[in-house]
Amino acid sequence: MLFVGNQRGGGKNLALHLMKEENERVEIHDLRGFASDTLAGAFKESYAISRATKCKQHLFSLSINPSPRETASTKDFEDAIARAEETLGLSGQPRAIVFHEKAGDDGKIRRHAHAVWCRINTEEMKAIQLSFTKRKLMELSRDLYIEHDWKMPRGMMDVHSKDPRNFSLAEWQQAKRAGKDPKEVKGIFKDAWAVSDSRAGFANALAERGYILSKGKRGHVAVDFKGEVYPVSRWVEIKAKQVRAKLGGHADLPNVEQAQATAAGQVAYRLKELHAKQARKERVEKLKLAAQREDLRTQQQLERQNLVKEQMARKAAEAAEREARLRKGLFGLLDRVTGKRKQTLEQNQQEANAAKVRDRQERAQISQAQQERLNTLRQTAETAKARHTAIKTELRQDYQWLMPPDPPTPEQRLEAFKTRRRNQEQSRTRSRDGPSMEM
């Protein structure tokens, strides 16, 4: 069954919509917790209660539609509504159930239902919080399709169970760390069973999640890229007789070893793609860091040139200032006689020496700062290289684990033995003859 639910106000409009005469038949199946025996009166009661709270969307409306291919009984609808009520946390709330019978595009009369709850908890006088309703209703819908053995729309398959053939690098690493959750695996098998109506459909649905349908010793099994074997009847939780009825014989299916090789080969191909992608990413990052390093060197050269210009201009200005202190003419002669000129010269020399130390320190500081920035960039490049190397090594090892090299043939072993013997003979000959004296 498919569920579509939403919070809403506007009880009057909702009641009019549910009682429209465009349907072949409208039936108020149940009114629970309301004093009124009409939809309009029941929703007015809900609105009146909500006025004591700040809640404007005091109703939760849910439509329940069975698959067009299947027929659901009244009990099926009641069970689905009760489970939705419990899932959403609306147990015991005032509720209305309305059945509609309507002709489809093919002219066939089909039945669907609407359930509407009052969200106001009268004991606490506040609205019941409804979170993640879409996800919860989707999970319930999937469970109902599987339990009733109805064919489930493919769009309802669990999107979180990804095909390992399409893993990203992060997803592959996470899958290796986390392993497989039996509950998740069981959900994959049940989803595949529910969306398929033939062996080909079931095999394709499993393949989309990385499992290959094959023949086991006692019946149909599925194999993943790690070589683990999953009996279909056990993981779908049905009898082997039902599996045979839907899938037919299994003699023409690949055996477990062939299926494992196929699954492993598919994932190994993806690992090679990830390895090549990582290598491309490394090259791009390397070029980017090289460009950054070149830009930094150009910038630092310009900084040093500007510092030299600034120091030369300052040196000239300070020299002129010191020269101006030495008076000329009669005052200069007086300064020589009194010894003041000597004091000025000593002061000028001290300031000139201090300026040299200052300029040298400035050049050292900028040099150190520039070296630190270069070292930081170099460290970034080395870290990136180490990271890329580690990832590529990991992917290469994973590939070798999935696709181990073939054992050497007898001819290859014989040739390797002859090569070792020749090397040993050459080594013994060199030892007898002693070191060569040729220059």
C-alpha positions as a Markdown table, in Angstrom:
| # | Residue | x | y | z |
|---|---|---|---|---|
| 1 | Met | 0.0 | 0.0 | 0.0 |
| 2 | Leu | 1.1 | 3.5 | -0.7 |
| 3 | Phe | 0.7 | 6.2 | 2.0 |
| 4 | Val | 0.5 | 9.9 | 1.4 |
| 5 | Gly | 0.1 | 12.0 | 4.6 |
| 6 | Asn | 0.4 | 15.6 | 5.7 |
| 7 | Gln | -0.5 | 17.9 | 8.6 |
| 8 | Arg | -3.2 | 20.4 | 7.8 |
| 9 | Gly | -5.9 | 22.7 | 9.1 |
| 10 | Gly | -9.1 | 23.6 | 7.2 |
| 11 | Gly | -11.3 | 20.9 | 8.6 |
| 12 | Lys | -14.3 | 22.1 | 6.7 |
| 13 | Asn | -12.7 | 22.0 | 3.3 |
| 14 | Leu | -11.2 | 18.5 | 4.1 |
| 15 | Ala | -14.6 | 17.2 | 5.1 |
| 16 | Leu | -16.2 | 18.5 | 1.9 |
| 17 | His | -13.4 | 17.0 | -0.2 |
| 18 | Leu | -13.7 | 13.6 | 1.4 |
| 19 | Met | -17.5 | 13.5 | 0.9 |
| 20 | Lys | -17.4 | 14.6 | -2.7 |
| 21 | Glu | -19.9 | 12.8 | -4.9 |
| 22 | Glu | -17.3 | 12.3 | -7.8 |
| 23 | Asn | -16.5 | 8.9 | -6.3 |
| 24 | Glu | -18.7 | 6.0 | -7.1 |
| 25 | Arg | -19.3 | 5.3 | -3.4 |
| 26 | Val | -18.3 | 7.1 | -0.2 |
| 27 | Glu | -18.5 | 5.4 | 3.1 |
| 28 | Ile | -17.7 | 6.8 | 6.6 |
| 29 | His | -16.2 | 3.6 | 8.0 |
| 30 | Asp | -15.3 | 4.8 | 11.5 |
| 31 | Leu | -15.5 | 7.8 | 13.7 |
| 32 | Arg | -13.6 | 7.3 | 17.0 |
| 33 | Gly | -13.3 | 9.8 | 19.8 |
| 34 | Phe | -15.7 | 12.4 | 18.4 |
| 35 | Ala | -19.1 | 13.3 | 19.7 |
| 36 | Ser | -20.4 | 14.1 | 16.2 |
| 37 | Asp | -21.5 | 11.4 | 13.7 |
| 38 | Thr | -20.5 | 13.6 | 10.7 |
| 39 | Leu | -17.1 | 14.4 | 9.3 |
| 40 | Ala | -17.7 | 18.2 | 9.3 |
| 41 | Gly | -18.9 | 18.0 | 12.9 |
| 42 | Ala | -15.9 | 15.9 | 13.9 |
| 43 | Phe | -13.3 | 18.2 | 12.4 |
| 44 | Lys | -15.1 | 21.2 | 14.0 |
| 45 | Glu | -14.5 | 19.5 | 17.4 |
| 46 | Ser | -10.9 | 19.1 | 16.5 |
| 47 | Tyr | -10.6 | 22.8 | 15.6 |
| 48 | Ala | -12.4 | 23.9 | 18.8 |
| 49 | Ile | -9.9 | 21.9 | 20.9 |
| 50 | Ser | -6.9 | 23.3 | 19.0 |
| 51 | Arg | -8.1 | 26.9 | 19.8 |
| 52 | Ala | -6.7 | 26.2 | 23.3 |
| 53 | Thr | -3.3 | 25.7 | 21.8 |
| 54 | Lys | -1.1 | 27.5 | 19.3 |
| 55 | Cys | -1.4 | 24.7 | 16.8 |
| 56 | Lys | -2.9 | 25.7 | 13.4 |
| 57 | Gln | -2.5 | 22.3 | 11.6 |
| 58 | His | -4.5 | 20.3 | 14.1 |
| 59 | Leu | -5.3 | 17.4 | 11.7 |
| 60 | Phe | -3.1 | 14.7 | 10.1 |
| 61 | Ser | -4.6 | 13.4 | 6.9 |
| 62 | Leu | -3.5 | 10.1 | 5.4 |
| 63 | Ser | -4.5 | 8.5 | 2.1 |
| 64 | Ile | -4.0 | 4.8 | 1.7 |
| 65 | Asn | -3.9 | 3.4 | -1.8 |
| 66 | Pro | -3.3 | -0.3 | -2.6 |
| 67 | Ser | -1.4 | -1.4 | -5.7 |
| 68 | Pro | -3.6 | -1.3 | -8.8 |
| 69 | Arg | -2.7 | -4.9 | -9.4 |
| 70 | Glu | -3.8 | -6.1 | -6.0 |
| 71 | Thr | -7.0 | -6.2 | -4.0 |
| 72 | Ala | -7.0 | -5.2 | -0.4 |
| 73 | Ser | -9.7 | -6.3 | 2.1 |
| 74 | Thr | -11.3 | -4.1 | 4.7 |
| 75 | Lys | -9.2 | -5.9 | 7.3 |
| 76 | Asp | -6.0 | -5.1 | 5.3 |
| 77 | Phe | -7.0 | -1.4 | 5.3 |
| 78 | Glu | -7.7 | -1.4 | 9.0 |
| 79 | Asp | -4.5 | -3.2 | 9.8 |
| 80 | Ala | -2.5 | -0.7 | 7.7 |
| 81 | Ile | -4.2 | 2.3 | 9.3 |
| 82 | Ala | -3.6 | 0.9 | 12.8 |
| 83 | Arg | 0.1 | 0.3 | 12.1 |
| 84 | Ala | 0.4 | 3.8 | 10.6 |
| 85 | Glu | -1.2 | 5.2 | 13.7 |
| 86 | Glu | 1.2 | 3.5 | 16.0 |
| 87 | Thr | 4.2 | 4.3 | 13.8 |
| 88 | Leu | 3.4 | 8.0 | 13.8 |
| 89 | Gly | 2.6 | 8.2 | 17.5 |
| 90 | Leu | -1.1 | 8.9 | 17.1 |
| 91 | Ser | -2.4 | 5.9 | 19.0 |
| 92 | Gly | -5.7 | 6.7 | 20.9 |
| 93 | Gln | -6.2 | 10.0 | 19.1 |
| 94 | Pro | -9.7 | 10.8 | 17.7 |
| 95 | Arg | -9.8 | 9.4 | 14.2 |
| 96 | Ala | -12.0 | 9.2 | 11.1 |
| 97 | Ile | -11.8 | 6.6 | 8.4 |
| 98 | Val | -13.5 | 7.1 | 5.0 |
| 99 | Phe | -13.6 | 4.6 | 2.1 |
| 100 | His | -13.8 | 5.7 | -1.5 |
| 101 | Glu | -14.7 | 3.6 | -4.5 |
| 102 | Lys | -13.7 | 5.2 | -7.8 |
| 103 | Ala | -13.3 | 4.0 | -11.4 |
| 104 | Gly | -9.8 | 4.1 | -12.8 |
| 105 | Asp | -8.6 | 4.9 | -16.3 |
| 106 | Asp | -9.4 | 1.4 | -17.3 |
| 107 | Gly | -13.0 | 1.6 | -16.0 |
| 108 | Lys | -12.3 | -0.8 | -13.2 |
| 109 | Ile | -13.7 | 0.2 | -9.7 |
| 110 | Arg | -11.0 | 0.4 | -7.1 |
| 111 | Arg | -11.1 | 1.1 | -3.4 |
| 112 | His | -8.9 | 3.3 | -1.4 |
| 113 | Ala | -9.2 | 4.9 | 2.1 |
| 114 | His | -8.5 | 8.1 | 4.0 |
| 115 | Ala | -7.7 | 8.3 | 7.7 |
| 116 | Val | -7.7 | 11.6 | 9.6 |
| 117 | Trp | -6.5 | 12.1 | 13.2 |
| 118 | Cys | -6.8 | 15.0 | 15.6 |
| 119 | Arg | -3.3 | 15.9 | 16.6 |
| 120 | Ile | -4.2 | 17.6 | 19.9 |
| 121 | Asn | -3.4 | 15.7 | 23.1 |
| 122 | Thr | -6.2 | 16.8 | 25.4 |
| 123 | Glu | -4.4 | 15.7 | 28.6 |
| 124 | Glu | -1.4 | 17.9 | 27.9 |
| 125 | Met | -3.3 | 20.4 | 25.6 |
| 126 | Lys | -0.6 | 20.5 | 23.0 |
| 127 | Ala | -0.1 | 19.1 | 19.5 |
| 128 | Ile | 1.6 | 15.7 | 19.0 |
| 129 | Gln | 5.0 | 16.3 | 17.3 |
| 130 | Leu | 5.2 | 14.4 | 14.0 |
| 131 | Ser | 8.7 | 14.0 | 12.7 |
| 132 | Phe | 10.1 | 12.1 | 9.6 |
| 133 | Thr | 6.6 | 11.0 | 8.6 |
| 134 | Lys | 7.5 | 10.4 | 5.0 |
| 135 | Arg | 10.4 | 8.1 | 5.9 |
| 136 | Lys | 8.3 | 6.2 | 8.5 |
| 137 | Leu | 5.4 | 5.7 | 6.2 |
| 138 | Met | 7.7 | 4.6 | 3.3 |
| 139 | Glu | 9.2 | 1.9 | 5.6 |
| 140 | Leu | 5.7 | 0.7 | 6.7 |
| 141 | Ser | 4.6 | 0.6 | 3.1 |
| 142 | Arg | 7.6 | -1.5 | 2.1 |
| 143 | Asp | 6.9 | -3.9 | 5.0 |
| 144 | Leu | 3.2 | -4.3 | 3.9 |
| 145 | Tyr | 4.1 | -5.0 | 0.3 |
| 146 | Ile | 6.6 | -7.7 | 1.5 |
| 147 | Glu | 4.3 | -9.2 | 4.0 |
| 148 | His | 1.3 | -9.5 | 1.6 |
| 149 | Asp | 3.6 | -10.7 | -1.2 |
| 150 | Trp | 2.4 | -7.8 | -3.4 |
| 151 | Lys | 4.6 | -6.6 | -6.2 |
| 152 | Met | 6.3 | -3.5 | -5.0 |
| 153 | Pro | 7.1 | -0.5 | -7.2 |
| 154 | Arg | 10.8 | -0.4 | -7.9 |
| 155 | Gly | 11.0 | 3.2 | -6.7 |
| 156 | Met | 10.3 | 2.0 | -3.2 |
| 157 | Met | 13.4 | -0.1 | -3.0 |
| 158 | Asp | 15.8 | 1.0 | -0.2 |
| 159 | Val | 17.9 | 3.7 | -1.8 |
| 160 | His | 20.5 | 3.5 | 0.9 |
| 161 | Ser | 21.6 | 0.0 | -0.2 |
| 162 | Lys | 24.0 | 1.0 | -2.9 |
| 163 | Asp | 25.5 | -1.1 | -5.7 |
| 164 | Pro | 29.2 | -1.7 | -4.9 |
| 165 | Arg | 29.8 | -1.3 | -8.7 |
| 166 | Asn | 29.0 | 2.4 | -8.2 |
| 167 | Phe | 30.7 | 3.0 | -4.9 |
| 168 | Ser | 32.6 | 6.2 | -4.4 |
| 169 | Leu | 36.0 | 6.0 | -2.7 |
| 170 | Ala | 34.5 | 7.1 | 0.7 |
| 171 | Glu | 31.6 | 4.6 | 0.3 |
| 172 | Trp | 34.0 | 1.7 | -0.5 |
| 173 | Gln | 36.1 | 2.5 | 2.5 |
| 174 | Gln | 33.1 | 2.8 | 4.8 |
| 175 | Ala | 31.7 | -0.5 | 3.5 |
| 176 | Lys | 34.9 | -2.2 | 4.3 |
| 177 | Arg | 35.0 | -0.8 | 7.8 |
| 178 | Ala | 31.4 | -1.4 | 8.7 |
| 179 | Gly | 30.9 | -4.8 | 7.2 |
| 180 | Lys | 27.3 | -6.0 | 6.4 |
| 181 | Asp | 24.3 | -5.5 | 8.7 |
| 182 | Pro | 22.2 | -8.7 | 8.5 |
| 183 | Lys | 19.0 | -6.6 | 8.8 |
| 184 | Glu | 20.1 | -4.5 | 5.8 |
| 185 | Val | 21.0 | -7.6 | 3.8 |
| 186 | Lys | 17.6 | -9.1 | 4.6 |
| 187 | Gly | 15.9 | -5.9 | 3.5 |
| 188 | Ile | 17.7 | -6.0 | 0.1 |
| 189 | Phe | 16.6 | -9.5 | -0.6 |
| 190 | Lys | 13.0 | -8.8 | 0.5 |
| 191 | Asp | 12.9 | -5.6 | -1.6 |
| 192 | Ala | 14.2 | -7.5 | -4.7 |
| 193 | Trp | 11.6 | -10.2 | -4.2 |
| 194 | Ala | 8.8 | -7.7 | -3.8 |
| 195 | Val | 9.6 | -5.7 | -6.9 |
| 196 | Ser | 10.0 | -8.7 | -9.2 |
| 197 | Asp | 7.6 | -11.1 | -10.8 |
| 198 | Ser | 10.1 | -13.4 | -12.5 |
| 199 | Arg | 13.5 | -14.9 | -12.1 |
| 200 | Ala | 15.0 | -12.3 | -14.5 |
| 201 | Gly | 13.4 | -9.5 | -12.6 |
| 202 | Phe | 14.7 | -10.9 | -9.2 |
| 203 | Ala | 18.2 | -11.4 | -10.6 |
| 204 | Asn | 18.3 | -7.9 | -12.0 |
| 205 | Ala | 17.0 | -6.4 | -8.7 |
| 206 | Leu | 19.7 | -8.3 | -6.8 |
| 207 | Ala | 22.4 | -7.3 | -9.3 |
| 208 | Glu | 21.6 | -3.6 | -8.7 |
| 209 | Arg | 22.7 | -4.2 | -5.1 |
| 210 | Gly | 25.8 | -6.3 | -6.0 |
| 211 | Tyr | 24.5 | -9.8 | -5.6 |
| 212 | Ile | 24.6 | -12.5 | -8.3 |
| 213 | Leu | 21.8 | -15.1 | -8.5 |
| 214 | Ser | 23.3 | -18.6 | -8.8 |
| 215 | Lys | 22.7 | -22.2 | -8.0 |
| 216 | Gly | 23.6 | -23.7 | -4.7 |
| 217 | Lys | 23.7 | -27.3 | -3.6 |
| 218 | Arg | 20.0 | -27.3 | -2.6 |
| 219 | Gly | 18.5 | -24.4 | -4.5 |
| 220 | His | 18.7 | -20.8 | -5.4 |
| 221 | Val | 21.4 | -18.7 | -3.7 |
| 222 | Ala | 22.9 | -15.3 | -4.2 |
| 223 | Val | 26.6 | -14.5 | -4.0 |
| 224 | Asp | 28.4 | -11.2 | -3.3 |
| 225 | Phe | 31.8 | -10.1 | -4.3 |
| 226 | Lys | 33.4 | -11.4 | -1.1 |
| 227 | Gly | 32.2 | -14.9 | -1.9 |
| 228 | Glu | 29.5 | -15.0 | 0.8 |
| 229 | Val | 26.6 | -17.2 | -0.1 |
| 230 | Tyr | 23.0 | -16.3 | 0.8 |
| 231 | Pro | 20.2 | -18.9 | 0.4 |
| 232 | Val | 17.3 | -17.0 | -1.1 |
| 233 | Ser | 14.5 | -18.7 | 0.9 |
| 234 | Arg | 16.3 | -17.9 | 4.2 |
| 235 | Trp | 17.0 | -14.3 | 3.5 |
| 236 | Val | 13.6 | -13.6 | 1.9 |
| 237 | Glu | 12.0 | -15.6 | 4.8 |
| 238 | Ile | 9.8 | -17.7 | 2.6 |
| 239 | Lys | 9.6 | -21.4 | 1.9 |
| 240 | Ala | 11.8 | -23.0 | -0.8 |
| 241 | Lys | 8.7 | -24.2 | -2.5 |
| 242 | Gln | 7.6 | -20.5 | -3.0 |
| 243 | Val | 11.1 | -19.7 | -4.4 |
| 244 | Arg | 10.9 | -22.5 | -6.9 |
| 245 | Ala | 7.4 | -21.4 | -7.9 |
| 246 | Lys | 8.5 | -17.9 | -8.8 |
| 247 | Leu | 12.1 | -18.5 | -10.0 |
| 248 | Gly | 11.7 | -21.9 | -11.6 |
| 249 | Gly | 14.7 | -24.2 | -12.0 |
| 250 | His | 18.2 | -23.2 | -11.3 |
| 251 | Ala | 20.3 | -25.7 | -13.3 |
| 252 | Asp | 21.1 | -23.1 | -16.0 |
| 253 | Leu | 22.3 | -20.5 | -13.4 |
| 254 | Pro | 26.1 | -20.0 | -12.8 |
| 255 | Asn | 27.5 | -22.0 | -9.9 |
| 256 | Val | 28.8 | -20.3 | -6.7 |
| 257 | Glu | 32.4 | -20.0 | -7.9 |
| 258 | Gln | 31.4 | -18.5 | -11.2 |
| 259 | Ala | 29.0 | -16.0 | -9.6 |
| 260 | Gln | 31.6 | -15.0 | -7.0 |
| 261 | Ala | 34.2 | -14.4 | -9.8 |
| 262 | Thr | 31.6 | -12.3 | -11.7 |
| 263 | Ala | 30.7 | -10.2 | -8.7 |
| 264 | Ala | 34.4 | -9.8 | -7.7 |
| 265 | Gly | 35.3 | -8.9 | -11.3 |
| 266 | Gln | 32.6 | -6.2 | -11.4 |
| 267 | Val | 33.8 | -4.6 | -8.1 |
| 268 | Ala | 37.4 | -5.0 | -9.1 |
| 269 | Tyr | 36.7 | -3.1 | -12.3 |
| 270 | Arg | 35.2 | -0.3 | -10.1 |
| 271 | Leu | 38.4 | -0.3 | -8.0 |
| 272 | Lys | 40.5 | 0.2 | -11.1 |
| 273 | Glu | 38.3 | 3.1 | -12.0 |
| 274 | Leu | 38.7 | 4.6 | -8.5 |
| 275 | His | 42.5 | 4.0 | -8.7 |
| 276 | Ala | 42.7 | 5.9 | -12.1 |
| 277 | Lys | 40.5 | 8.6 | -10.7 |
| 278 | Gln | 42.7 | 9.0 | -7.7 |
| 279 | Ala | 45.8 | 9.2 | -9.9 |
| 280 | Arg | 44.1 | 12.0 | -12.0 |
| 281 | Lys | 43.2 | 13.8 | -8.8 |
| 282 | Glu | 46.8 | 13.5 | -7.6 |
| 283 | Arg | 48.1 | 15.0 | -10.8 |
| 284 | Val | 45.7 | 17.9 | -10.7 |
| 285 | Glu | 46.5 | 18.6 | -7.1 |
| 286 | Lys | 50.3 | 18.3 | -7.8 |
| 287 | Leu | 50.0 | 20.9 | -10.7 |
| 288 | Lys | 47.9 | 23.2 | -8.4 |
| 289 | Leu | 50.5 | 23.0 | -5.7 |
| 290 | Ala | 53.4 | 23.6 | -8.2 |
| 291 | Ala | 51.5 | 26.7 | -9.4 |
| 292 | Gln | 51.0 | 27.9 | -5.9 |
| 293 | Arg | 54.7 | 27.4 | -5.1 |
| 294 | Glu | 55.7 | 29.3 | -8.2 |
| 295 | Asp | 53.3 | 32.2 | -7.4 |
| 296 | Leu | 54.7 | 32.2 | -3.8 |
| 297 | Arg | 58.3 | 32.4 | -5.0 |
| 298 | Thr | 57.4 | 35.3 | -7.4 |
| 299 | Gln | 55.6 | 37.1 | -4.6 |
| 300 | Gln | 58.5 | 36.6 | -2.2 |
| 301 | Gln | 61.0 | 37.9 | -4.7 |
| 302 | Leu | 58.9 | 41.0 | -5.1 |
| 303 | Glu | 58.8 | 41.4 | -1.3 |
| 304 | Arg | 62.6 | 41.2 | -1.1 |
| 305 | Gln | 63.0 | 43.7 | -3.9 |
| 306 | Asn | 60.6 | 46.1 | -2.2 |
| 307 | Leu | 62.4 | 45.8 | 1.1 |
| 308 | Val | 65.7 | 46.6 | -0.5 |
| 309 | Lys | 64.2 | 49.7 | -2.1 |
| 310 | Glu | 62.6 | 50.8 | 1.2 |
| 311 | Gln | 65.9 | 50.3 | 3.1 |
| 312 | Met | 68.0 | 52.2 | 0.5 |
| 313 | Ala | 65.6 | 55.1 | 0.5 |
| 314 | Arg | 65.5 | 55.2 | 4.3 |
| 315 | Lys | 69.3 | 54.9 | 4.4 |
| 316 | Ala | 69.7 | 57.9 | 2.1 |
| 317 | Ala | 67.3 | 59.9 | 4.2 |
| 318 | Glu | 68.9 | 59.0 | 7.5 |
| 319 | Ala | 72.4 | 59.8 | 6.1 |
| 320 | Ala | 71.2 | 63.2 | 4.9 |
| 321 | Glu | 69.7 | 63.8 | 8.4 |
| 322 | Arg | 73.0 | 62.9 | 10.1 |
| 323 | Glu | 75.0 | 65.1 | 7.6 |
| 324 | Ala | 72.7 | 68.1 | 8.4 |
| 325 | Arg | 73.8 | 67.9 | 12.0 |
| 326 | Leu | 77.3 | 68.9 | 11.1 |
| 327 | Arg | 77.3 | 72.7 | 11.0 |
| 328 | Lys | 79.6 | 74.5 | 8.5 |
| 329 | Gly | 81.4 | 77.8 | 8.4 |
| 330 | Leu | 82.0 | 79.8 | 11.6 |
| 331 | Phe | 79.6 | 77.6 | 13.6 |
| 332 | Gly | 81.4 | 74.5 | 12.4 |
| 333 | Leu | 84.7 | 76.0 | 13.5 |
| 334 | Leu | 83.2 | 76.7 | 16.9 |
| 335 | Asp | 81.9 | 73.1 | 17.1 |
| 336 | Arg | 85.4 | 71.8 | 16.4 |
| 337 | Val | 86.9 | 74.0 | 19.1 |
| 338 | Thr | 84.3 | 73.1 | 21.7 |
| 339 | Gly | 84.4 | 69.4 | 20.8 |
| 340 | Lys | 80.7 | 69.3 | 19.9 |
| 341 | Arg | 81.5 | 68.2 | 16.3 |
| 342 | Lys | 83.2 | 65.1 | 17.7 |
| 343 | Gln | 80.2 | 64.2 | 19.8 |
| 344 | Thr | 77.9 | 64.6 | 16.8 |
| 345 | Leu | 80.2 | 62.4 | 14.7 |
| 346 | Glu | 80.1 | 59.7 | 17.4 |
| 347 | Gln | 76.3 | 60.0 | 17.6 |
| 348 | Asn | 76.0 | 59.7 | 13.8 |
| 349 | Gln | 78.3 | 56.6 | 13.8 |
| 350 | Gln | 76.2 | 54.9 | 16.5 |
| 351 | Glu | 73.0 | 55.6 | 14.6 |
| 352 | Ala | 74.5 | 54.4 | 11.4 |
| 353 | Asn | 75.6 | 51.2 | 13.1 |
| 354 | Ala | 72.2 | 50.7 | 14.7 |
| 355 | Ala | 70.6 | 51.2 | 11.3 |
| 356 | Lys | 72.8 | 48.5 | 9.8 |
| 357 | Val | 71.7 | 46.1 | 12.5 |
| 358 | Arg | 68.1 | 47.0 | 12.0 |
| 359 | Asp | 68.2 | 46.5 | 8.3 |
| 360 | Arg | 70.0 | 43.2 | 8.7 |
| 361 | Gln | 67.3 | 42.0 | 11.2 |
| 362 | Glu | 64.5 | 43.1 | 8.8 |
| 363 | Arg | 66.1 | 41.1 | 6.0 |
| 364 | Ala | 66.5 | 38.1 | 8.3 |
| 365 | Gln | 62.9 | 38.3 | 9.5 |
| 366 | Ile | 61.4 | 38.4 | 6.0 |
| 367 | Ser | 63.7 | 35.6 | 5.0 |
| 368 | Gln | 62.5 | 33.5 | 7.9 |
| 369 | Ala | 58.9 | 34.3 | 7.3 |
| 370 | Gln | 59.2 | 33.4 | 3.6 |
| 371 | Gln | 61.0 | 30.2 | 4.4 |
| 372 | Glu | 58.2 | 29.2 | 6.8 |
| 373 | Arg | 55.6 | 29.7 | 4.1 |
| 374 | Leu | 57.6 | 27.7 | 1.6 |
| 375 | Asn | 58.0 | 24.9 | 4.2 |
| 376 | Thr | 54.3 | 25.0 | 4.9 |
| 377 | Leu | 53.5 | 24.6 | 1.2 |
| 378 | Arg | 56.1 | 21.9 | 0.9 |
| 379 | Gln | 54.6 | 20.0 | 3.9 |
| 380 | Thr | 51.2 | 20.3 | 2.3 |
| 381 | Ala | 52.5 | 18.8 | -0.9 |
| 382 | Glu | 54.3 | 16.0 | 1.0 |
| 383 | Thr | 51.1 | 15.2 | 3.0 |
| 384 | Ala | 49.0 | 15.2 | -0.1 |
| 385 | Lys | 51.4 | 12.9 | -1.9 |
| 386 | Ala | 51.5 | 10.5 | 1.1 |
| 387 | Arg | 47.7 | 10.5 | 1.2 |
| 388 | His | 47.3 | 9.8 | -2.5 |
| 389 | Thr | 50.0 | 7.1 | -2.3 |
| 390 | Ala | 48.2 | 5.4 | 0.7 |
| 391 | Ile | 44.8 | 5.5 | -1.1 |
| 392 | Lys | 46.2 | 4.1 | -4.3 |
| 393 | Thr | 48.1 | 1.4 | -2.4 |
| 394 | Glu | 44.9 | 0.5 | -0.5 |
| 395 | Leu | 42.9 | 0.2 | -3.8 |
| 396 | Arg | 45.7 | -1.8 | -5.4 |
| 397 | Gln | 45.7 | -4.2 | -2.5 |
| 398 | Asp | 41.9 | -4.5 | -2.5 |
| 399 | Tyr | 42.0 | -5.2 | -6.2 |
| 400 | Gln | 44.6 | -8.0 | -5.6 |
| 401 | Trp | 42.4 | -9.4 | -2.8 |
| 402 | Leu | 39.4 | -9.6 | -5.2 |
| 403 | Met | 41.4 | -10.7 | -8.2 |
| 404 | Pro | 44.4 | -12.7 | -7.0 |
| 405 | Pro | 47.0 | -13.6 | -9.7 |
| 406 | Asp | 46.7 | -17.0 | -11.3 |
| 407 | Pro | 49.2 | -19.6 | -9.9 |
| 408 | Pro | 52.2 | -20.2 | -12.2 |
| 409 | Thr | 51.9 | -22.9 | -14.8 |
| 410 | Pro | 54.4 | -25.9 | -14.6 |
| 411 | Glu | 56.3 | -24.3 | -17.6 |
| 412 | Gln | 56.6 | -21.0 | -15.7 |
| 413 | Arg | 57.8 | -22.8 | -12.5 |
| 414 | Leu | 60.4 | -24.7 | -14.6 |
| 415 | Glu | 61.7 | -21.5 | -16.2 |
| 416 | Ala | 61.9 | -19.8 | -12.8 |
| 417 | Phe | 63.9 | -22.8 | -11.5 |
| 418 | Lys | 66.3 | -22.6 | -14.4 |
| 419 | Thr | 66.8 | -18.9 | -13.9 |
| 420 | Arg | 67.7 | -19.4 | -10.2 |
| 421 | Arg | 70.2 | -22.1 | -11.1 |
| 422 | Arg | 71.9 | -19.9 | -13.7 |
| 423 | Asn | 72.2 | -17.0 | -11.2 |
| 424 | Gln | 73.6 | -19.4 | -8.6 |
| 425 | Glu | 76.2 | -20.7 | -11.1 |
| 426 | Gln | 77.3 | -17.2 | -12.0 |
| 427 | Ser | 77.6 | -16.2 | -8.3 |
| 428 | Arg | 79.8 | -19.3 | -7.6 |
| 429 | Thr | 82.0 | -18.5 | -10.6 |
| 430 | Arg | 82.6 | -14.9 | -9.5 |
| 431 | Ser | 83.5 | -16.2 | -6.0 |
| 432 | Arg | 86.2 | -18.6 | -7.4 |
| 433 | Asp | 87.7 | -16.1 | -9.7 |
| 434 | Gly | 87.9 | -13.4 | -7.1 |
| 435 | Pro | 87.4 | -9.6 | -7.6 |
| 436 | Ser | 88.0 | -8.2 | -11.0 |
| 437 | Met | 91.1 | -6.0 | -11.5 |
| 438 | Glu | 89.9 | -4.3 | -14.5 |
| 439 | Met | 89.9 | -0.5 | -14.4 |
